[in-house]
Amino acid sequence: MKILERRNQTLQLLAAETLDLLVIGGGIVGAGIARDAAMRGLKVGLVEQHDFAFGTSSRSSRLLHGGMRYLAQGRLGLVREASVEKRIIHHIAPHLAEPLPFIFPTYRGNKHWVLWQLKIGVKIYDLLCGGRNLGRSTWLNKAEALQKVPGLAETNLKGAVRYYDGFTNDARLVLDTLRSAARSGATVVNYCRFVNLVGQCFQPVPLDRQDACSTIGNLWKCEVEDRLEKKTFQMRAHTVVNATGPWADGLPHSRVKLRITKGIHLVVARNKVSVPDTVVMTEGQRILFAIPWGERTILGTTDTDYNGPLDSVTADAADIGYVLQVTNQFFPDAKLSGGDVISTWAGLRPLIANPDGTPSDISRSHEIRNPEPGWWDVAGGKLTTYRLMAEQTVDQIVESLKRDVPSEPGRRGDNEAQTEKDLESPHVVSYGFESGSRWNELKRELLPCLTAEEPLLPPGEATGVSGILPPDFSRRAVEHYCANEWAVHLDDVMVRRTSWHYYPRDAAQKAGRVADWMGELLGWSDATRAAELTRYAQVTNWGRSDAPSPTAVASAA
């Protein structure tokens, strides 16, 4: 079966079935919820208006960390949660979770980061991991710090601490989580936009019918747009979860209030900022990182309020200049300039709104809300705690279903008969009557949460296609992404599935070759191939300092 034909069949299936749970949003939180719910036995669908991991989940610092800044703020619970979760990710996705040592130098005159306090802090950090961190923290005097990090600024250096967190590939973590969800029965579709809830069904199933899926609580009718075919259709789901990150407060029925901040990252050659471990760079209270990534070093991030378009976030000249300035202060011999930047990315943090705090002071805690029957908002949080957020969300959904359904076959959810007036209420819950209902079926089959124990992928399935570093450049890899990972556009492969967009210097040339391969696999015409190259050039204009024009990309191809 052709790849796009299989996608169309998936959409037809979503339109025909009644889901227990519809997840809106294909970032890391939505992917985690879909995996958790499907593994427990729920019938799950997921729709994403762009590509999977299009937003925040492919534009982070790629760190699995508890957060030294949050420890300094006294948010021990948040640090503890994240510290436990980073070890779980290391267990379930070892190909996407490397132990990563951090060196945190301190300088005379910075009152916000004092060496003796950091020495205590890293030991507390180890303890919050239950004494099982990814490595043991140590202290370094000035000479040891300079030996560990050649080129580090020497003036006023007092010493450093060395502690451990984790390194990942954020977009790959999303995609492998979705692959795991699909293996457990979830139906996931990208480029499929949730438009609105167009109504609720309250039709009790007759006693002589056994297909009683439509009788558990609310049954939402959802209008969805297939953005590839420019067609709309309706889906039915008992529960809808809004897990759309920065877009969460713009959905109909959402009660989320967000404060959006922007963070950018730069990629430079490793020999320009040669760091053996991640180096923490500070400016006042702010923290930035120099992160080793194969032959590259990732620099970032910023943290500024953002009010621009959510779909096209850019690293502007001021952002880039700020990161280069701080890096040059810590590595004066690097003498970095804009010409040294191979690529950039810019992402948004969907923080729970708090008008009393600056962006850096807002907690990365998450919220799970059920503002009306059958609708759930999940917001806030961070990459490291995505699995826990998903577990807590599905726990609450399952508990709400248990409260809503009758405890005995043949009885309604409450002890009073429902009248016609009741059924007209927008929040009324209608229940089934027969023992063959979907909920009775689920009561027998629902499993406990297993997402902390079960690996995302079977051994060997990630080889050559999923890792922290980009895979080797090959047609075989592209075939895999199109056939098994829902890639339909050129930038799906170049940006999110491989990082070929960020890592090599010849990304434009590689894009032309990938367009040839994808054209053969997906049946592109010459006009479609040209349109894909133009689209990719627009993406590079968002994310590369040397971004070529569409004409240049087409010429290079």
DRENTORKE-452037 format. One line per field, with one value per residue (C-alpha): x, y, z negated. Coordinates in steps of 0.2 Angstrom, whole numbers. Last residue first. Layout:
c1 <- X,... .
c2 <- Y,... .
c3 <- Z,... .
END
This chain:
c1 <- 98,109,99,83,90,97,81,72,84,98,98,116,110,99,82,68,75,79,60,56,70,61,44,53,61,44,36,50,46,28,30,41,28,29,25,28,44,51,48,55,71,73,69,82,95,90,89,107,113,104,111,129,136,130,121,105,95,102,93,86,68,64,72,77,64,49,57,54,36,26,35,23,36,36,35,42,54,60,63,73,84,87,91,106,114,121,110,110,117,106,98,85,87,102,98,82,73,88,80,61,55,49,54,41,44,40,26,17,2,-11,-21,-39,-46,-60,-66,-64,-77,-89,-85,-89,-106,-110,-118,-133,-139,-128,-125,-129,-119,-127,-115,-124,-141,-154,-153,-159,-174,-179,-178,-164,-170,-163,-150,-135,-125,-139,-142,-143,-125,-120,-108,-115,-102,-97,-86,-76,-75,-67,-55,-49,-47,-37,-25,-23,-18,-6,3,5,12,24,30,32,43,60,52,45,28,15,-2,-14,-32,-46,-63,-76,-86,-81,-66,-55,-38,-21,-7,12,26,40,39,40,55,64,49,48,35,19,8,9,2,7,22,21,39,42,56,70,83,99,112,130,135,153,149,139,154,164,180,184,199,187,178,167,164,164,149,140,142,137,121,117,121,110,95,98,99,83,81,64,47,36,20,17,16,23,20,35,43,61,72,88,97,109,124,125,142,146,156,146,135,144,133,138,124,115,110,102,104,118,125,130,138,136,148,142,157,172,170,179,170,177,183,165,158,144,125,115,100,85,72,55,43,24,13,-2,-20,-29,-48,-49,-67,-62,-43,-32,-26,-17,-7,9,8,-6,-11,-29,-37,-54,-64,-79,-73,-82,-74,-80,-73,-64,-55,-40,-31,-15,-23,-35,-47,-56,-73,-76,-92,-90,-98,-101,-101,-100,-114,-107,-97,-112,-110,-121,-138,-154,-155,-156,-141,-144,-142,-134,-122,-112,-109,-98,-82,-70,-56,-43,-30,-23,-6,0,-10,-10,-20,-16,-15,-1,11,5,9,27,29,22,35,48,43,42,59,66,61,69,86,93,106,105,110,126,137,153,156,168,182,186,188,191,200,202,190,188,199,204,189,195,212,205,192,206,217,203,197,185,170,162,145,142,134,117,110,105,106,87,89,85,100,111,104,107,125,125,118,130,144,134,132,151,154,142,130,119,133,143,158,171,167,159,161,147,154,140,142,129,123,115,97,90,97,93,74,65,78,86,69,66,82,76,60,67,77,62,51,64,68,49,47,63,57,69,74,92,85,74,90,99,85,80,87,85,92,89,90,73,67,59,46,42,34,34,36,24,21,8,-10,-8,-21,-21,-33,-35,-45,-41,-31,-19,-5,-16,-18,0,6,-7,-3,16,13,2,15,30,22,8,-7,-25,-28,-44,-49,-62,-63,-79,-73,-78,-69,-53,-53,-56,-41,-30,-36,-30,-13,-11,-15,-1,12,7,0 .
c2 <- 104,119,129,125,130,146,150,148,160,153,154,157,161,146,143,154,157,138,135,146,137,121,127,133,115,107,118,113,95,97,106,91,79,70,52,49,38,45,63,58,52,68,80,71,75,93,95,88,102,115,107,109,115,100,99,110,104,86,86,69,67,85,96,88,74,84,99,89,86,70,61,49,40,22,23,41,41,23,28,43,32,20,35,39,53,44,48,64,63,60,44,37,30,20,8,13,-3,-13,-17,-15,3,15,3,-3,1,19,18,4,13,0,-10,-8,-24,-30,-12,-8,-20,-13,4,0,-7,-26,-25,-15,2,15,32,50,64,81,96,105,102,95,77,84,92,75,68,57,45,48,36,43,35,24,6,-9,-16,-10,4,16,27,44,41,28,39,53,41,35,53,58,43,48,65,60,47,60,73,60,55,73,77,80,90,103,107,120,114,100,105,92,91,77,86,104,113,97,104,97,109,109,116,125,139,157,166,167,175,189,186,194,191,172,163,145,144,138,140,145,139,147,137,142,136,136,151,156,170,179,181,171,177,159,165,174,159,164,182,176,165,179,190,176,173,191,194,179,186,204,198,188,169,166,159,155,146,155,172,186,190,183,187,184,169,166,149,144,138,120,114,104,89,78,89,97,109,127,132,148,153,170,176,188,183,164,151,133,122,105,93,91,109,116,132,135,117,111,121,132,129,143,141,153,154,163,166,163,167,155,155,139,138,129,127,133,132,148,145,129,135,137,118,109,96,99,82,77,63,53,55,56,63,74,78,93,93,103,87,91,101,87,98,91,95,85,78,74,60,63,50,32,28,29,14,3,-9,-23,-17,-26,-15,1,13,29,44,59,66,82,96,104,104,114,115,102,102,87,89,74,59,47,31,23,4,-1,0,17,23,16,25,41,40,37,52,63,57,60,78,81,73,69,74,70,78,76,87,96,111,125,136,154,162,181,181,164,163,145,141,124,116,102,109,126,119,109,125,135,121,108,100,84,77,58,52,48,52,37,44,46,59,72,67,70,88,90,87,99,112,111,114,127,137,136,142,157,160,175,186,186,197,183,170,153,139,126,110,99,80,72,55,50,48,45,28,23,26,17,17,34,41,34,42,59,56,54,71,80,75,80,96,101,96,105,122,132,145,139,121,129,136,119,112,94,90,80,92,95,114,115,117,101,99,118,117,105,90,80,90,104,103,88,74,60,45,33,18,15,-1,4,5,16,29,30,31,44,54,54,59,74,79,78,87,80,91,87,70,61,48,34,35,31,25,30,47,40,25,36,47,31,25,42,40,22,30,42,28,17,0 .
c3 <- 28,25,38,29,12,20,27,11,3,-8,-27,-33,-51,-50,-58,-53,-35,-35,-37,-22,-12,-16,-9,7,8,5,19,31,27,29,46,52,47,30,29,11,12,28,22,5,12,24,10,-1,12,13,-6,-7,4,-7,-23,-18,-34,-43,-60,-60,-45,-46,-63,-58,-61,-66,-54,-38,-38,-42,-33,-16,-20,-22,-36,-46,-55,-48,-29,-26,-40,-35,-17,-23,-33,-18,-7,-17,-28,-43,-58,-67,-85,-100,-92,-81,-63,-62,-76,-84,-81,-88,-105,-105,-106,-120,-134,-146,-165,-167,-155,-163,-170,-176,-164,-158,-152,-163,-168,-150,-144,-157,-151,-133,-137,-137,-154,-147,-152,-145,-152,-148,-156,-156,-153,-139,-146,-134,-141,-158,-150,-142,-159,-167,-180,-197,-206,-197,-184,-178,-182,-171,-175,-192,-198,-185,-176,-180,-195,-186,-171,-181,-189,-171,-166,-182,-180,-162,-166,-180,-169,-155,-167,-174,-156,-151,-166,-157,-143,-155,-163,-158,-152,-152,-148,-149,-142,-145,-158,-160,-167,-169,-173,-174,-178,-176,-186,-176,-189,-184,-190,-173,-164,-178,-191,-197,-181,-183,-168,-168,-156,-138,-133,-115,-103,-93,-83,-76,-63,-58,-69,-66,-54,-68,-78,-91,-98,-105,-115,-127,-132,-147,-141,-123,-127,-135,-120,-108,-117,-117,-99,-94,-103,-97,-79,-79,-83,-75,-79,-65,-70,-86,-79,-91,-109,-117,-134,-135,-141,-131,-130,-124,-115,-106,-102,-87,-81,-93,-103,-117,-127,-131,-143,-149,-166,-171,-189,-185,-168,-170,-159,-164,-154,-147,-147,-136,-129,-114,-109,-91,-89,-92,-77,-82,-85,-92,-103,-106,-120,-120,-133,-133,-148,-148,-154,-150,-151,-134,-127,-110,-108,-109,-127,-122,-107,-117,-122,-113,-125,-125,-130,-123,-132,-125,-107,-90,-74,-61,-44,-35,-19,-13,-7,-17,-31,-35,-46,-61,-68,-85,-90,-109,-117,-136,-149,-143,-131,-114,-115,-117,-103,-111,-106,-112,-127,-116,-117,-126,-114,-122,-108,-111,-98,-86,-96,-86,-73,-78,-64,-55,-48,-59,-62,-77,-80,-96,-96,-108,-93,-89,-106,-105,-88,-96,-110,-97,-88,-103,-110,-92,-93,-110,-106,-124,-136,-155,-171,-181,-193,-193,-204,-200,-206,-211,-193,-195,-178,-171,-157,-151,-137,-143,-152,-163,-167,-170,-182,-191,-193,-200,-213,-207,-217,-214,-210,-207,-191,-183,-200,-211,-229,-228,-214,-227,-236,-221,-220,-239,-235,-221,-231,-246,-234,-225,-241,-244,-226,-226,-212,-214,-221,-205,-210,-211,-198,-199,-187,-184,-175,-169,-166,-154,-156,-139,-136,-119,-115,-133,-130,-144,-157,-153,-153,-170,-176,-170,-178,-196,-194,-187,-201,-214,-206,-206,-224,-229,-223,-234,-221,-220,-217,-203,-195,-197,-186,-187,-171,-154,-142,-124,-125,-118,-100,-94,-108,-108,-92,-77,-88,-76,-60,-60,-66,-77,-79,-92,-93,-108,-112,-130,-135,-147,-134,-124,-138,-142,-124,-119,-135,-131,-113,-119,-132,-119,-105,-94,-101,-103,-111,-108,-121,-122,-103,-93,-76,-58,-57,-64,-53,-38,-43,-45,-28,-21,-29,-21,-4,-7,-10,4,0 .
END
